[in-house]
Amino acid sequence: MRKIFALLFFACILNGYAQRSKNIFSRYPIINLENFQKKRVYYGFYLGFNSYDFKIDYKTESPDILVTKTTGFNVGIIGDLKLQEYINLRFEPGLYYTKRDLNYPNFSNSGDALREINSTYIHFPLLLKLSSLRTGNIRPYALGGLSATLNLSSNAKIMDDNLQQRFRVKSWTTNYELGFGIDLFSEYFIFSPSIRGVFGISDELIRDNDPNSPWTGNIESLKTRAVFINFSFH
């Protein structure tokens, strides 16, 4: 139901934006927000979707743990500092919700084979935005940088482990991010769709108390992989 409402919300936004897009994509557009690029600092917000995965490395060769992904939701704010005409420093803190299921192939009992990981993240990315020359009311860009993530659902302080069906991950993780997008200048605001890959740097797994645990004993590292699709408004 949340996904349906979110899709309807975006459909309404894009429908309203489409009414103003004729000038943006016309052959000889009127230049909108011509002085916007002269601003030193500006703010905005974003809404979007995410798909989180895990990259799992093993100590010894074994059947892969299967990760079932779902589509999550993002919301956050944007602070942008102009460093140079085509280079901006951006801080985009946001709230991210997602869910992943780990399916272990060696268990016959479905309760032991499945671990559900519901995650609510507070995400803190610091990014460099590299913009191209503006063409009419369109300006593509690339962005990349580092981020730290606080997992509010990590169970890091709980002593129970997978014997009590508690799959634990660390509260804080670090990542690097790469992506691209496009700024579309309308009469009153900038609409900016973008897509970004997120690659975890640090191992997130908290091992079970038993070093030979069938759930965590053979895992060398467990790191986040994610794709974000964001719709920004400035």
C-alpha positions as CSV (number, residue, x, y, z in Angstrom):
1,M,0.0,0.0,0.0
2,R,2.9,2.4,0.8
3,K,4.4,1.7,-2.7
4,I,1.0,2.5,-4.4
5,F,0.7,5.8,-2.5
6,A,4.3,6.7,-3.3
7,L,3.8,5.9,-7.0
8,L,0.7,8.0,-7.2
9,F,2.4,10.9,-5.4
10,F,5.3,10.8,-8.0
11,A,2.8,10.5,-10.8
12,C,1.1,13.7,-9.7
13,I,4.4,15.5,-9.4
14,L,5.6,14.4,-12.8
15,N,2.3,15.2,-14.4
16,G,2.4,18.8,-13.1
17,Y,6.0,19.1,-14.1
18,A,5.2,17.8,-17.7
19,Q,2.9,20.8,-18.2
20,R,5.9,23.1,-17.8
21,S,8.4,20.9,-19.7
22,K,7.6,22.1,-23.2
23,N,9.8,25.1,-22.7
24,I,12.6,23.0,-21.3
25,F,12.8,20.7,-24.3
26,S,11.8,23.1,-27.0
27,R,14.3,23.9,-29.7
28,Y,14.7,27.5,-28.7
29,P,13.8,27.6,-25.0
30,I,13.4,30.6,-22.8
31,I,16.2,30.3,-20.2
32,N,14.7,29.6,-16.8
33,L,16.3,30.6,-13.5
34,E,19.2,32.2,-15.4
35,N,20.9,33.5,-12.2
36,F,20.5,30.3,-10.2
37,Q,24.0,29.1,-11.0
38,K,25.4,32.3,-9.4
39,K,24.1,31.3,-6.0
40,R,26.9,30.3,-3.5
41,V,24.6,28.2,-1.3
42,Y,21.2,26.6,-1.9
43,Y,18.9,24.0,-0.4
44,G,16.4,21.4,-1.5
45,F,14.9,18.1,-0.7
46,Y,14.6,14.7,-2.4
47,L,12.3,11.7,-2.5
48,G,13.1,8.3,-4.1
49,F,13.5,4.6,-4.1
50,N,16.3,2.2,-3.1
51,S,17.3,-1.4,-3.7
52,Y,19.7,-2.8,-1.1
53,D,21.8,-5.9,-1.5
54,F,24.7,-7.6,0.3
55,K,28.1,-8.6,-1.1
56,I,29.1,-11.7,0.8
57,D,32.6,-13.1,0.8
58,Y,33.3,-16.5,2.2
59,K,36.2,-18.1,4.1
60,T,35.9,-21.4,2.2
61,E,33.9,-22.4,-0.8
62,S,30.3,-23.1,0.0
63,P,26.8,-22.7,-1.5
64,D,26.0,-19.0,-1.8
65,I,23.6,-17.4,0.7
66,L,20.8,-16.0,-1.5
67,V,19.7,-12.4,-0.9
68,T,16.1,-11.5,-1.7
69,K,15.8,-7.7,-2.3
70,T,12.8,-5.4,-2.0
71,T,12.2,-1.8,-3.0
72,G,12.6,0.7,-0.2
73,F,11.8,4.4,0.2
74,N,14.1,7.5,0.6
75,V,13.5,11.0,1.9
76,G,16.0,13.7,2.7
77,I,17.3,17.2,2.4
78,I,20.0,18.8,0.4
79,G,22.6,21.4,1.2
80,D,24.7,22.6,-1.7
81,L,27.9,24.8,-1.7
82,K,29.3,26.1,-4.9
83,L,33.1,25.7,-5.0
84,Q,33.6,26.6,-8.6
85,E,31.4,27.2,-11.7
86,Y,31.1,23.5,-12.4
87,I,31.9,21.9,-9.0
88,N,29.6,21.8,-6.0
89,L,30.0,20.2,-2.6
90,R,26.8,18.5,-1.4
91,F,25.5,17.1,1.9
92,E,22.4,15.0,1.5
93,P,21.3,13.5,4.9
94,G,18.3,11.3,4.6
95,L,16.1,8.5,6.0
96,Y,16.1,5.2,4.1
97,Y,13.9,2.2,4.7
98,T,14.6,-1.2,3.2
99,K,14.2,-5.0,3.7
100,R,16.4,-7.9,2.7
101,D,16.0,-11.6,3.3
102,L,18.9,-14.0,3.6
103,N,18.1,-17.6,2.5
104,Y,20.6,-20.3,3.7
105,P,20.6,-23.3,1.3
106,N,21.9,-25.9,3.9
107,F,18.9,-25.8,6.3
108,S,15.9,-28.0,5.9
109,N,13.9,-26.1,8.6
110,S,12.5,-22.9,7.0
111,G,12.8,-21.1,10.3
112,D,16.5,-21.7,10.4
113,A,17.0,-21.1,6.6
114,L,15.5,-17.6,6.5
115,R,16.7,-14.4,8.2
116,E,14.7,-11.3,7.6
117,I,16.7,-8.0,7.9
118,N,14.5,-4.9,8.2
119,S,16.7,-1.8,8.1
120,T,16.0,1.9,8.9
121,Y,19.0,3.9,7.9
122,I,20.1,7.5,8.6
123,H,22.4,8.2,5.7
124,F,25.0,10.9,5.7
125,P,26.7,11.4,2.2
126,L,29.2,14.1,1.4
127,L,29.5,14.3,-2.4
128,L,31.2,16.3,-5.1
129,K,28.9,17.3,-8.0
130,L,30.6,17.8,-11.4
131,S,28.3,19.6,-13.8
132,S,28.6,20.0,-17.5
133,L,27.9,23.1,-19.5
134,R,24.2,24.1,-19.3
135,T,22.4,23.7,-22.6
136,G,19.2,25.7,-22.6
137,N,17.4,24.4,-19.5
138,I,19.2,21.1,-19.2
139,R,22.5,20.4,-17.4
140,P,23.8,16.8,-16.9
141,Y,26.1,16.0,-14.0
142,A,28.1,13.3,-12.3
143,L,28.6,12.9,-8.6
144,G,30.6,10.8,-6.2
145,G,31.9,10.8,-2.6
146,L,31.9,9.1,0.7
147,S,29.1,8.4,3.2
148,A,28.4,7.1,6.7
149,T,25.3,5.2,7.6
150,L,23.6,4.7,11.0
151,N,21.5,1.6,11.1
152,L,18.7,2.1,13.6
153,S,17.7,-1.6,13.4
154,S,21.1,-3.1,13.8
155,N,20.6,-5.2,17.0
156,A,24.3,-4.5,17.7
157,K,23.9,-4.2,21.5
158,I,21.8,-7.4,21.8
159,M,23.6,-10.5,23.1
160,D,21.2,-12.9,21.4
161,D,22.4,-14.3,18.1
162,N,21.1,-16.6,15.4
163,L,20.3,-19.4,17.8
164,Q,17.6,-17.0,19.0
165,Q,16.9,-16.0,15.4
166,R,18.7,-12.6,15.8
167,F,20.9,-11.7,12.8
168,R,23.1,-8.8,13.9
169,V,24.9,-6.1,12.0
170,K,26.9,-3.1,13.1
171,S,25.3,0.2,13.8
172,W,27.7,2.3,11.7
173,T,29.1,1.6,8.2
174,T,31.1,3.5,5.6
175,N,30.6,3.6,1.9
176,Y,31.6,5.2,-1.4
177,E,29.1,6.4,-3.9
178,L,29.0,7.1,-7.6
179,G,26.2,8.4,-9.8
180,F,24.8,10.7,-12.4
181,G,21.8,12.8,-13.0
182,I,20.3,15.8,-14.9
183,D,19.1,19.2,-13.8
184,L,16.0,20.3,-15.5
185,F,15.3,24.1,-15.1
186,S,11.6,25.0,-15.0
187,E,10.2,28.4,-14.4
188,Y,10.1,28.2,-10.6
189,F,12.3,25.3,-9.5
190,I,14.9,22.7,-10.6
191,F,13.8,19.1,-10.9
192,S,16.7,16.7,-10.8
193,P,16.3,12.9,-11.3
194,S,19.4,10.9,-10.5
195,I,20.7,7.3,-10.1
196,R,23.5,6.3,-7.7
197,G,25.4,3.2,-6.7
198,V,26.4,2.7,-3.1
199,F,29.3,0.4,-2.2
200,G,30.0,-0.6,1.4
201,I,33.7,-0.3,2.5
202,S,33.5,-1.9,6.0
203,D,32.4,-5.3,7.1
204,E,28.9,-5.0,8.7
205,L,28.5,-8.5,10.2
206,I,28.5,-9.2,13.9
207,R,29.4,-12.9,14.3
208,D,27.5,-15.3,16.4
209,N,28.9,-16.3,19.8
210,D,29.8,-19.7,18.4
211,P,32.7,-19.3,16.0
212,N,31.5,-22.3,14.0
213,S,28.0,-20.9,13.7
214,P,26.3,-22.2,10.4
215,W,24.9,-18.7,9.9
216,T,28.0,-16.6,10.3
217,G,31.0,-18.9,10.8
218,N,32.0,-19.1,7.1
219,I,31.4,-15.4,6.2
220,E,34.6,-13.5,5.6
221,S,32.8,-10.2,5.1
222,L,29.3,-8.8,4.5
223,K,29.1,-5.4,2.8
224,T,26.2,-3.3,1.5
225,R,25.5,-2.8,-2.1
226,A,22.7,-0.5,-3.1
227,V,21.1,1.5,-5.9
228,F,19.3,4.8,-5.2
229,I,16.9,6.6,-7.5
230,N,16.2,10.0,-6.2
231,F,14.0,12.9,-7.4
232,S,15.4,16.2,-6.1
233,F,13.7,19.6,-6.0
234,H,15.6,22.9,-5.5
